[in-house]
Amino acid sequence: MTQRRSDHGYEEDTEADDLEWEDHVMATVAGEVRRRRKELRWSAQDLADRCEAIGYPIPRNVIANMESGRRAVLPLVEVMVLAKALRMSPISLIYPVGYVDEVRQLPYEEPQPAWDALQWFTGNESAEDATDHMLDHFLAHDLELRSALAAVESEDYERWKVRTAPNRVQREAAERALARYADQAANAKYELGRHRDAIREAGGTPPHLPSPLADIDAPDTDPTEENDL
C-alpha cells in the first residue's frame, strides 16, 4: 500500500486500520516537523542546514522522505536534533498537544488525548506498574526547589523592607511579614533536603543547588564532587 502523509497523519484515502503503531508515531512526528517548518517559512533545505549547524546533518532528501511517508525509520537522535533545529522540545514532536487531539500511546491501545499521553511520557502521570521512583524523587525535588527559592526571595525582600522602612509602623509590619516568610523558607528548605536525602538513599545524585539554597546540604556533602560523578 502506498502511504502518503499530510500534517499529523495520513491522507484520508489510506485505511487507518492498516497502519502499524510505529507508522502512527512516525506520521505524528513527521506531521509536526512539516507544520513547524512551514510555520517558520523554511524549506526542507533550510531545516537541513540548521541540523548540520547543530552538528548532526540530516539531508534535505531525508527530511522530504520523512514528511511524505517514504521513510521507514525515524531514529530518536534525529527527533532530538530536529526539535532543536525547529526551536521546540522533542516531546512536542512526539505529542503535538493542541495540534493533534488523540494519539495511540502504545500498540493495541485505543487512541487517547495527546495531553494524557504526554503526561505519561514525561513521568507526570505514572503508569500503575511503574517503578521509576528516582524520577518521582526528581519531580518532587523540582517542585520543592521552586517553592524554596520563592520563599527565600520573599524572605530577602521583607528583610530589605525592614531595613528601609521609613517609619515604625511600616517597619513592624515588615518584621511580622519577615517572620512568616522566614518560617516558610525554613520549612521549604527542610522539605527540599528530605528529597535530596531520598535521592541519595536511592543511589542517585541530587541536582546542583543554586547559591541561595547552598546551605541545605550537610557540611560534609561536597556538591562539586556529586556533580562530577
Secondary structure, DSSP 8 states (H G I E B T S, - for coil): ----EETTEE-TTS-GGGS-HHHHHHHHHHHHHHHHHHHTT--HHHHHHHHHHHT----HHHHHHHHHT--S---HHHHHHHHHHTTS-HHHHHS-BTTBSEE--STT---EEHHHHHHHHTTSS--TT---HHHHHHHHHHHHHHHHHHHHHHHHHHHHHHHH-SSHHHHHHHHHHHHHHHHHHHHHHHHHHHHHHHHHHTT-------GGGGGGS-TT--HHHHHH-
